[in-house]
Amino acid sequence: MHYRSYSVTKEKGRFVAFDPNEPEAFKILSRDLRRLKAGIDALWLPCVVGRSHGLADESGAPRWRREWENDPVGEVDLDVQYSRGAC
């Protein structure tokens, strides 16, 4: 399955989304498909707002997304982020 430009697979009971052009560069994971899609939407926020010729308001992004922007890591586990209240 695909959502936005990400490929989404299910591995060991968890959904995993990744860029098919660079599958090892970044992954986003969750047991909940809706949470995974919301996470992908959060990554797209600056692109969507930017295309409408406005400024991306990062304050509306989830805390994990703002933290990731400052320190990009190769994998984001949304279930862990949700449990610490960062979604």
N, C-alpha and C positions, 0 to 999 in steps of 0.2 A: 504494500500500500504506500501511497505518497501523500504528504501533506505539505503544502507550500512547496519548497524545493527539497524537502527532506524525504528520504526513504525511511519507512517505519516497518520494523520487523518485531516479532515476538520471540524472545529467548528466555528460557527458564522461567516462564510466567510473568515476564516483564516486557514492556514495550521499549524498544530502543530506536531512537531517531538519529540519523546521521546524513551528512552530505554525501551523495553517491559518488561525487567526483573526488572526494578526500575522506573515505570512510574511517580512517584512523585519526584524523585531525581533531574531531570533536564529536562527542556523543551526548545525548540527553536521554535519561531513563526514567520510567515510572511504571508502576503496576496498573495505573489508571490511565486509560487512553485519553479521557477528557483533560486530565491534568497535563499529559504530555503535549496535547495540542495547544493548550493555554501557554505552556512553556515555549513552544515554537512561536506562537503569536507574540510573546514578550520579546523574543529575539528579533522579530520582524518589526516591532514598534517604530524604531527610528526610520526604517526604510519606507513604511507606509505613510507616516506623517511627513517625511521628507519629500515624498513624491507629490503631496498635496501643497507643496510650496510653503508649508508652515515649519515651525521648529519642533523638533522632537522633545516632548516633555518627559524627561527621564523620571521625574518624581512620581509619575503614574505607573512606572514599571515596578514589578515585584522586587523586594529587597535582594533576593538571590541574583537577579539580573543586573542590578546596580553594582553589587559586589563583584560579579563575574566580569563586568566591564572594566573594573579597576585591576583585576587580577585574573585574566582569562586562563582557565584550566581546560584540560582536554575532555573532561567528563563532568556532567551535572546530574546528580541523582535527585530528582524532584521529590521523591518520597522522604528523603532525609531533610531536604529543605522545608517541606511541608511540616514535618514533625517539629522543627525548630521555629516555626511560625514565619518563614521567609517567603511564602508563596503569596 
